[in-house]
Amino acid sequence: MKRFVTTLALAFSLGATALPAAAAIVEVTGTVGATRMTMANNRGDVFWAIGSNVYLSRRTAGVYQTYQLNAGLPGQHNDLYAQLNDAGDVVWTAVVAGVNQIFYFDSRTLTARQLTFGTASRSWPRIGANGNAAWTWFINPAAGNGQAYLEYFDRAANQVVSVNSAPTAMGSWAIAFQSNGDLFWIDRPSYAMAVMKFNATARTNSLVVQRTGTSPASGQLEVNDFGDMVWREINNGQYDLAYRNVQTGSVALLTSTAAEEGSIRLNYAGDVLYKVGPSILLFDRRRATTTTVTANSGGYGDELRFNDAGDVVWAQKYGVAGTSVYVYNRVNATTAKVTAVSYDQEYFPWITGGGDVFYLKTNSAGTDGRIMRASPGSYTSN
């Protein structure tokens, strides 16, 4: 079924600020009061929040323009499961009249709109490089049976379409895009782990790979434009990472230990970043090696990212209450602390393809939040 969506509101512009030319650590002006930094992209755009208000600080020709994306839109907005693509398009969720709905910001028109309506609660939105988006809605979450529909927003056609005509036994909310708009998700036909593909042009579904004797683990699937994939699966009660090499078509386990792996990332080159307990590990596809980036990341959940060069950034606790952002350079195998200030708290780091690091900085009391940008020349690992 197709449902046409309409633009509901213009994003509210908060002002423009020029960037300094020199390499430095600078504040993204207009972000004072930030409580969370959700994502940054390779353009240097930043999606962030103050409570239930969501913002985009958009970088164009050396100038930042900040927009309040939920201005004039209904609901309590949530940045936690949002995604931002490299063009500056954003997809996120908000609770409207007690129901989780999907919202969308279009960077071409600088407008925000509500994409879904009705009584079905949608969640886990993802966005592709071409501006298409997708999300799930589970038929009966309380039953725990994983029966879900996938919905797909085709921006060029301005339509929301159903990917599956009948509910899919996903068992996981993991979905991922390639830049051409093709969508991948984890299914479990006959309770076996499988990766499915939705061809965005033909609008057809196909099986990519099936893993007999395994079952999917929630929320973990990454795909790059070449077709390399990494996901979490359960083998005899044990959580492992499986890696599909598109060149050979084979699937191999990156890990096979009793420790539970998580927070997986895959870049354009096919490198894989993941955690095992407090350790952060990097599988370097170009060197066919796995390196321990740090053995003690401080327990800050999934606050680790890397870029297509394989450089890694993460937040790590130090002392009694301090939190700092660190950068690992893949080529030099060196680690640097982004700042030397001991009384600041630094969270939610992201690293761009050019090596700029964005993060949320607060004072020692956890207030006075703002978004910071550290250029490669301002820390010592590059």
Backbone hydrogen bonds in HBPLUS format (Angstrom, degrees):
<---DONOR---> <-ACCEPTOR-->    atom                        ^
c    i                          cat <-CA-CA->   ^        H-A-AA   ^      H-
h    n   atom  resd res      DA  || num        DHA   H-A  angle D-A-AA Bond
n    s   type  num  typ     dist DA aas  dist angle  dist       angle   num
A0003-ARG N   A0160-VAL O   3.18 MM 157  5.38 149.1  2.28 141.6 150.7     1
A0160-VAL N   A0003-ARG O   3.12 MM 157  5.38 153.9  2.19 142.4 150.4     2
A0009-ALA N   A0112-ALA O   3.17 MM 103  5.59 147.1  2.28 169.2 170.5     3
A0112-ALA N   A0009-ALA O   3.02 MM 103  5.59 146.5  2.13 149.3 159.5     4
A0012-PHE N   A0068-GLN O   3.31 MM  56  5.13 172.4  2.31 135.1 133.0     5
A0068-GLN N   A0012-PHE O   2.79 MM  56  5.13 153.8  1.86 146.0 151.0     6
A0014-LEU N   A0066-THR O   2.49 MM  52  5.15 165.7  1.51 170.5 167.7     7
A0066-THR N   A0015-GLY O   3.10 MM  51  5.84 152.5  2.17 155.4 161.6     8
A0017-THR N   A0064-TYR O   2.69 MM  47  4.99 139.2  1.85 135.2 149.1     9
A0064-TYR N   A0017-THR O   2.64 MM  47  4.99 168.2  1.65 148.6 149.1    10
A0019-LEU N   A0062-GLY O   2.78 MM  43  5.44 153.4  1.85 167.5 163.6    11
A0375-SER N   A0024-ALA O   3.13 MM 351  5.74 169.8  2.14 147.8 150.1    12
A0026-VAL N   A0373-ARG O   2.92 MM 347  5.37 160.2  1.96 150.0 150.5    13
A0373-ARG N   A0026-VAL O   2.76 MM 347  5.37 159.8  1.80 162.2 169.0    14
A0028-VAL N   A0371-ILE O   2.84 MM 343  5.54 174.2  1.85 151.7 153.3    15
A0034-ALA N   A0031-THR O   3.13 MM   3  5.74 147.8  2.23 145.7 144.4    16
A0033-GLY N   A0369-GLY O   2.63 MM 336  4.80 144.8  1.75 156.8 154.1    17
A0035-THR N   A0049-ALA O   2.85 MM  14  5.93 165.2  1.87 151.7 156.9    18
A0049-ALA N   A0036-ARG O   2.96 MM  13  5.34 155.2  2.02 154.8 155.7    19
A0038-THR N   A0047-PHE O   2.91 MM   9  5.64 139.7  2.07 140.5 152.9    20
A0039-MET N   A0047-PHE O   3.32 MM   8  5.32 162.2  2.35 139.3 142.7    21
A0047-PHE N   A0039-MET O   2.90 MM   8  5.32 165.4  1.92 150.6 155.3    22
A0041-ASN N   A0045-ASP O   3.08 MM   4  5.55 147.8  2.19 145.0 152.0    23
A0044-GLY N   A0041-ASN O   2.99 MM   3  5.37 148.0  2.10 108.2 118.0    24
A0046-VAL N   A0057-SER O   2.92 MM  11  5.14 155.8  1.98 139.9 148.0    25
A0057-SER N   A0046-VAL O   2.81 MM  11  5.14 165.6  1.83 157.4 160.4    26
A0048-TRP N   A0055-TYR O   2.99 MM   7  5.32 159.6  2.03 141.3 147.7    27
A0055-TYR N   A0048-TRP O   2.80 MM   7  5.32 166.6  1.82 158.9 157.6    28
A0050-ILE N   A0053-ASN O   2.95 MM   3  5.32 157.7  2.00 149.9 157.1    29
A0053-ASN N   A0050-ILE O   3.07 MM   3  5.32 164.4  2.09 128.2 131.6    30
A0069-LEU N   A0054-VAL O   2.86 MM  15  5.74 134.8  2.06 137.4 150.7    31
A0056-LEU N   A0067-TYR O   2.89 MM  11  5.23 152.6  1.97 147.0 155.9    32
A0067-TYR N   A0056-LEU O   2.81 MM  11  5.23 157.3  1.86 143.5 150.8    33
A0058-ARG N   A0065-GLN O   2.71 MM   7  5.17 161.7  1.74 157.0 150.4    34
A0065-GLN N   A0058-ARG O   2.84 MM   7  5.17 156.2  1.89 142.7 150.1    35
A0060-THR N   A0063-VAL O   2.84 MM   3  5.29 165.8  1.86 153.4 155.8    36
A0063-VAL N   A0060-THR O   2.98 MM   3  5.29 150.7  2.07 110.9 120.1    37
A0071-ALA N   A0068-GLN O   3.40 MM   3  5.75 166.2  2.42 111.6 113.9    38
A0073-LEU N   A0070-ASN O   3.03 MM   3  5.21 167.4  2.04 128.5 128.8    39
A0076-GLN N   A0095-VAL O   2.99 MM  19  5.17 151.6  2.07 136.7 140.9    40
A0095-VAL N   A0076-GLN O   2.94 MM  19  5.17 155.2  2.00 141.3 140.7    41
A0078-ASN N   A0093-THR O   2.93 MM  15  5.60 168.6  1.95 157.8 153.9    42
A0082-ALA N   A0079-ASP O   3.14 MM   3  5.17 165.6  2.17 116.6 115.7    43
A0083-GLN N   A0091-VAL O   2.94 MM   8  5.49 152.0  2.02 153.4 161.6    44
A0091-VAL N   A0083-GLN O   2.98 MM   8  5.49 153.8  2.05 153.8 161.6    45
A0085-ASN N   A0089-ASP O   3.01 MM   4  5.58 159.2  2.05 154.0 160.8    46
A0088-GLY N   A0085-ASN O   3.09 MM   3  5.48 152.6  2.16 110.0 118.2    47
A0090-VAL N   A0105-PHE O   3.12 MM  15  5.00 155.9  2.18 131.7 138.8    48
A0105-PHE N   A0090-VAL O   2.83 MM  15  5.00 161.4  1.87 146.8 150.0    49
A0092-TRP N   A0103-PHE O   3.01 MM  11  5.32 158.5  2.05 138.4 143.6    50
A0103-PHE N   A0092-TRP O   2.80 MM  11  5.32 167.5  1.82 156.2 156.2    51
A0094-ALA N   A0101-GLN O   3.02 MM   7  5.46 145.4  2.14 144.2 151.6    52
A0101-GLN N   A0094-ALA O   2.80 MM   7  5.46 168.4  1.82 157.8 161.2    53
A0096-VAL N   A0099-VAL O   2.79 MM   3  5.23 163.9  1.82 151.9 147.1    54
A0099-VAL N   A0096-VAL O   2.99 MM   3  5.23 160.8  2.02 111.8 118.1    55
A0122-ARG N   A0100-ASN O   2.87 MM  22  5.39 160.8  1.91 143.0 138.0    56
A0115-LEU N   A0102-ILE O   2.81 MM  13  5.49 162.4  1.84 146.5 152.0    57
A0104-TYR N   A0113-ARG O   2.83 MM   9  5.37 156.2  1.89 157.9 164.7    58
A0113-ARG N   A0104-TYR O   2.81 MM   9  5.37 148.6  1.91 149.6 160.3    59
A0106-ASP N   A0111-THR O   2.88 MM   5  5.56 163.8  1.91 166.8 167.9    60
A0110-LEU N   A0106-ASP O   2.76 MM   4  5.54 126.8  2.04 146.2 162.8    61
A0123-SER N   A0136-THR O   2.90 MM  13  5.61 153.6  1.97 162.3 167.7    62
A0136-THR N   A0123-SER O   3.10 MM  13  5.61 167.8  2.11 162.8 163.7    63
A0126-ARG N   A0134-ALA O   2.80 MM   8  5.39 151.5  1.88 159.1 164.5    64
A0134-ALA N   A0126-ARG O   2.90 MM   8  5.39 151.2  1.99 148.9 153.7    65
A0128-GLY N   A0132-ASN O   2.74 MM   4  5.37 169.7  1.75 166.1 168.5    66
A0131-GLY N   A0128-GLY O   3.10 MM   3  5.39 164.2  2.12 113.0 116.3    67
A0133-ALA N   A0153-PHE O   3.12 MM  20  5.00 152.9  2.20 131.9 140.2    68
A0153-PHE N   A0133-ALA O   2.71 MM  20  5.00 166.8  1.73 143.7 148.5    69
A0135-TRP N   A0151-GLU O   3.11 MM  16  5.63 147.0  2.22 149.2 155.5    70
A0151-GLU N   A0135-TRP O   3.07 MM  16  5.63 166.3  2.09 154.4 158.4    71
A0137-TRP N   A0149-TYR O   3.04 MM  12  5.47 145.9  2.16 150.1 154.4    72
A0149-TYR N   A0137-TRP O   3.01 MM  12  5.47 164.9  2.04 148.3 148.9    73
A0139-ILE N   A0147-GLN O   2.86 MM   8  5.82 163.2  1.89 154.5 160.1    74
A0143-ALA N   A0140-ASN O   2.92 MM   3  5.55 143.2  2.06 118.3 128.2    75
A0144-GLY N   A0141-PRO O   3.10 MM   3  5.37 143.9  2.23 104.3 114.5    76
A0170-MET N   A0146-GLY O   2.99 MM  24  5.38 119.2  2.37 159.5 146.4    77
A0148-ALA N   A0168-THR O   2.83 MM  20  5.21 159.7  1.87 140.8 147.4    78
A0168-THR N   A0148-ALA O   2.68 MM  20  5.21 161.5  1.71 158.4 151.5    79
A0163-VAL N   A0150-LEU O   2.90 MM  13  5.36 172.0  1.91 145.5 147.6    80
A0152-TYR N   A0161-VAL O   2.81 MM   9  5.26 162.5  1.84 157.9 163.4    81
A0161-VAL N   A0152-TYR O   2.80 MM   9  5.26 164.5  1.82 152.5 154.8    82
A0154-ASP N   A0159-GLN O   2.82 MM   5  5.34 155.9  1.88 162.6 168.6    83
A0158-ASN N   A0154-ASP O   2.78 MM   4  5.69 117.6  2.17 138.9 157.3    84
A0159-GLN N   A0154-ASP O   3.16 MM   5  5.34 155.2  2.23 140.9 146.1    85
A0170-MET N   A0168-THR O   2.84 MM   2  5.41 132.9  2.07 105.9  91.4    86
A0186-ILE N   A0174-ALA O   3.37 MM  12  6.03 149.8  2.47 157.3 159.0    87
A0176-ALA N   A0184-PHE O   2.87 MM   8  5.19 152.2  1.95 144.0 148.8    88
A0184-PHE N   A0176-ALA O   2.80 MM   8  5.19 154.8  1.86 159.4 164.9    89
A0178-GLN N   A0182-ASP O   2.99 MM   4  5.44 148.6  2.09 154.9 160.1    90
A0181-GLY N   A0178-GLN O   2.99 MM   3  5.61 162.2  2.02 122.5 126.1    91
A0183-LEU N   A0198-PHE O   3.07 MM  15  4.99 159.5  2.11 142.4 146.2    92
A0198-PHE N   A0183-LEU O   2.70 MM  15  4.99 161.4  1.73 151.9 156.5    93
A0185-TRP N   A0196-MET O   3.09 MM  11  5.40 150.2  2.18 135.5 142.1    94
A0196-MET N   A0185-TRP O   2.86 MM  11  5.40 168.6  1.87 163.4 166.7    95
A0187-ASP N   A0194-ALA O   2.84 MM   7  5.13 164.6  1.86 143.0 148.3    96
A0194-ALA N   A0187-ASP O   3.13 MM   7  5.13 141.6  2.28 146.0 138.3    97
A0191-TYR N   A0188-ARG O   2.96 MM   3  4.70 142.2  2.11 129.5 120.0    98
A0192-ALA N   A0189-PRO O   2.98 MM   3  5.64 166.9  2.00 121.8 125.9    99
A0193-MET N   A0214-THR O   3.13 MM  21  5.52 132.0  2.38 114.9 120.9   100
A0211-ARG N   A0193-MET O   2.67 MM  18  5.09 173.8  1.67 162.4 162.7   101
A0195-VAL N   A0209-VAL O   2.89 MM  14  5.43 158.9  1.93 157.5 163.2   102
A0208-VAL N   A0195-VAL O   2.88 MM  13  5.53 164.5  1.91 159.4 161.2   103
A0197-LYS N   A0206-SER O   2.85 MM   9  5.30 154.0  1.91 157.6 164.3   104
A0206-SER N   A0197-LYS O   2.89 MM   9  5.30 143.7  2.02 144.8 155.0   105
A0199-ASN N   A0204-THR O   2.81 MM   5  5.35 163.8  1.84 166.5 166.0   106
A0203-ARG N   A0199-ASN O   2.62 MM   4  5.13 132.3  1.84 142.8 156.4   107
A0215-SER N   A0234-ILE O   3.18 MM  19  5.18 148.5  2.29 134.3 143.5   108
A0234-ILE N   A0215-SER O   2.72 MM  19  5.18 162.6  1.74 162.0 166.0   109
A0217-ALA N   A0232-ARG O   3.35 MM  15  5.37 155.8  2.42 128.4 121.7   110
A0222-GLU N   A0230-VAL O   2.91 MM   8  5.35 153.4  1.98 160.5 166.8   111
A0230-VAL N   A0222-GLU O   3.01 MM   8  5.35 150.5  2.10 146.1 151.4   112
A0224-ASN N   A0228-ASP O   3.12 MM   4  5.65 155.5  2.18 150.8 156.3   113
A0227-GLY N   A0224-ASN O   3.06 MM   3  5.45 142.3  2.20 107.7 118.3   114
A0229-MET N   A0244-ARG O   3.15 MM  15  5.02 156.7  2.21 134.9 140.8   115
A0244-ARG N   A0229-MET O   2.81 MM  15  5.02 164.1  1.84 142.3 147.9   116
A0231-TRP N   A0242-ALA O   3.06 MM  11  5.52 151.4  2.15 148.6 157.0   117
A0242-ALA N   A0231-TRP O   2.91 MM  11  5.52 163.9  1.94 160.2 165.3   118
A0233-GLU N   A0240-ASP O   2.99 MM   7  5.57 159.4  2.04 153.9 159.7   119
A0240-ASP N   A0233-GLU O   2.92 MM   7  5.57 165.9  1.94 164.6 169.0   120
A0235-ASN N   A0238-GLN O   2.79 MM   3  5.08 162.4  1.82 152.4 151.6   121
A0238-GLN N   A0235-ASN O   2.90 MM   3  5.08 161.0  1.94 111.5 117.5   122
A0254-LEU N   A0241-LEU O   2.77 MM  13  5.41 152.1  1.84 144.8 154.1   123
A0243-TYR N   A0252-ALA O   2.77 MM   9  5.41 165.0  1.79 160.2 165.3   124
A0252-ALA N   A0243-TYR O   2.97 MM   9  5.41 160.3  2.01 147.4 150.8   125
A0245-ASN N   A0250-SER O   3.05 MM   5  5.75 152.0  2.13 164.6 171.8   126
A0249-GLY N   A0245-ASN O   2.69 MM   4  5.56 141.7  1.83 152.7 166.0   127
A0262-GLY N   A0275-LYS O   3.02 MM  13  5.33 148.8  2.12 142.2 148.4   128
A0275-LYS N   A0262-GLY O   2.94 MM  13  5.33 165.6  1.96 157.1 158.0   129
A0265-ARG N   A0273-LEU O   2.77 MM   8  4.98 142.6  1.91 150.7 155.8   130
A0273-LEU N   A0265-ARG O   2.92 MM   8  4.98 158.2  1.97 133.9 141.1   131
A0267-ASN N   A0271-ASP O   3.13 MM   4  5.60 156.9  2.18 147.2 153.3   132
A0270-GLY N   A0267-ASN O   3.04 MM   3  5.39 154.6  2.11 109.0 117.0   133
A0272-VAL N   A0283-PHE O   3.04 MM  11  4.99 155.3  2.10 136.1 144.0   134
A0283-PHE N   A0272-VAL O   2.74 MM  11  4.99 166.9  1.76 159.1 160.9   135
A0274-TYR N   A0281-LEU O   3.04 MM   7  5.50 158.1  2.09 155.5 160.0   136
A0281-LEU N   A0274-TYR O   2.81 MM   7  5.50 172.6  1.81 166.7 169.3   137
A0276-VAL N   A0279-SER O   2.97 MM   3  5.30 154.7  2.03 143.4 151.4   138
A0279-SER N   A0276-VAL O   3.08 MM   3  5.30 150.3  2.17 133.0 129.1   139
A0297-SER N   A0278-PRO O   2.78 MM  19  5.25 154.8  1.85 137.7 146.0   140
A0280-ILE N   A0294-THR O   2.93 MM  14  5.44 156.7  1.99 153.5 160.7   141
A0293-VAL N   A0280-ILE O   2.78 MM  13  5.44 139.1  1.94 145.6 157.9   142
A0282-LEU N   A0291-THR O   2.84 MM   9  5.20 159.2  1.89 151.8 159.0   143
A0291-THR N   A0282-LEU O   2.87 MM   9  5.20 161.4  1.90 143.3 145.8   144
A0284-ASP N   A0289-THR O   2.71 MM   5  5.32 162.2  1.74 171.0 175.6   145
A0287-ARG N   A0284-ASP O   3.23 MM   3  5.48 132.9  2.47 101.9 113.4   146
A0288-ALA N   A0284-ASP O   2.66 MM   4  5.54 120.0  2.02 144.2 162.9   147
A0289-THR N   A0284-ASP O   3.25 MM   5  5.32 147.3  2.36 135.9 141.5   148
A0303-GLU N   A0300-TYR O   3.12 MM   3  5.92 159.5  2.16 142.3 148.7   149
A0304-LEU N   A0302-ASP O   2.76 MM   2  5.51 140.4  1.92 102.6  91.6   150
A0315-ALA N   A0303-GLU O   3.27 MM  12  5.97 143.9  2.41 156.1 162.6   151
A0305-ARG N   A0313-VAL O   2.92 MM   8  5.41 157.2  1.97 155.9 162.5   152
A0313-VAL N   A0305-ARG O   2.85 MM   8  5.41 160.6  1.88 157.0 158.5   153
A0307-ASN N   A0311-ASP O   3.09 MM   4  5.71 145.7  2.21 147.9 158.1   154
A0310-GLY N   A0307-ASN O   2.98 MM   3  5.37 156.1  2.04 110.0 117.9   155
A0312-VAL N   A0328-TYR O   2.92 MM  16  4.94 150.2  2.01 138.4 146.8   156
A0328-TYR N   A0312-VAL O   2.75 MM  16  4.94 160.2  1.78 144.8 150.5   157
A0314-TRP N   A0326-TYR O   3.10 MM  12  5.53 150.7  2.19 144.4 151.5   158
A0326-TYR N   A0314-TRP O   2.88 MM  12  5.53 162.3  1.91 162.4 168.4   159
A0316-GLN N   A0324-SER O   2.77 MM   8  5.44 164.1  1.80 161.1 166.4   160
A0324-SER N   A0316-GLN O   2.92 MM   8  5.44 168.8  1.93 152.2 150.5   161
A0318-TYR N   A0322-GLY O   2.94 MM   4  5.14 163.5  1.96 125.9 129.4   162
A0322-GLY N   A0318-TYR O   3.11 MM   4  5.14 123.1  2.45 168.6 175.3   163
A0346-GLU N   A0323-THR O   3.00 MM  23  5.44 137.9  2.18 118.6 130.5   164
A0338-VAL N   A0325-VAL O   2.90 MM  13  5.73 175.4  1.90 158.0 159.5   165
A0327-VAL N   A0336-ALA O   2.81 MM   9  5.31 157.1  1.86 155.6 163.4   166
A0336-ALA N   A0327-VAL O   2.86 MM   9  5.31 154.1  1.93 149.4 158.2   167
A0329-ASN N   A0334-THR O   2.84 MM   5  5.37 162.4  1.87 159.0 164.8   168
A0333-ALA N   A0329-ASN O   2.75 MM   4  5.39 127.1  2.02 143.2 157.3   169
A0345-GLN N   A0362-THR O   2.93 MM  17  5.09 168.8  1.94 137.9 140.7   170
A0362-THR N   A0345-GLN O   2.86 MM  17  5.09 155.1  1.93 144.4 151.8   171
A0347-TYR N   A0360-LEU O   2.86 MM  13  5.15 158.9  1.90 148.1 155.3   172
A0360-LEU N   A0347-TYR O   2.96 MM  13  5.15 161.5  1.99 144.7 148.2   173
A0350-TRP N   A0358-PHE O   2.87 MM   8  5.25 144.1  2.00 149.8 156.7   174
A0358-PHE N   A0350-TRP O   2.88 MM   8  5.25 158.2  1.93 149.8 157.1   175
A0352-THR N   A0356-ASP O   2.90 MM   4  5.32 158.6  1.94 151.4 158.6   176
A0355-GLY N   A0352-THR O   3.03 MM   3  5.16 159.5  2.08 105.6 112.1   177
A0357-VAL N   A0374-ALA O   2.82 MM  17  5.00 165.9  1.84 145.4 149.9   178
A0374-ALA N   A0357-VAL O   2.73 MM  17  5.00 165.9  1.75 150.6 155.5   179
A0359-TYR N   A0372-MET O   3.11 MM  13  5.46 148.1  2.22 140.3 147.1   180
A0372-MET N   A0359-TYR O   2.84 MM  13  5.46 168.2  1.86 165.7 169.8   181
A0361-LYS N   A0370-ARG O   2.89 MM   9  5.55 173.4  1.90 168.2 169.4   182
A0370-ARG N   A0361-LYS O   3.02 MM   9  5.55 136.9  2.21 145.9 158.8   183
A0363-ASN N   A0367-THR O   3.01 MM   4  5.75 166.0  2.03 158.6 162.8   184
A0366-GLY N   A0363-ASN O   2.90 MM   3  5.32 163.2  1.93 116.4 121.8   185
A0378-SER N   A0375-SER O   2.90 MM   3  5.56 165.6  1.92 126.8 131.7   186
A0379-TYR N   A0376-PRO O   3.47 MM   3  5.91 170.0  2.48 112.4 115.0   187
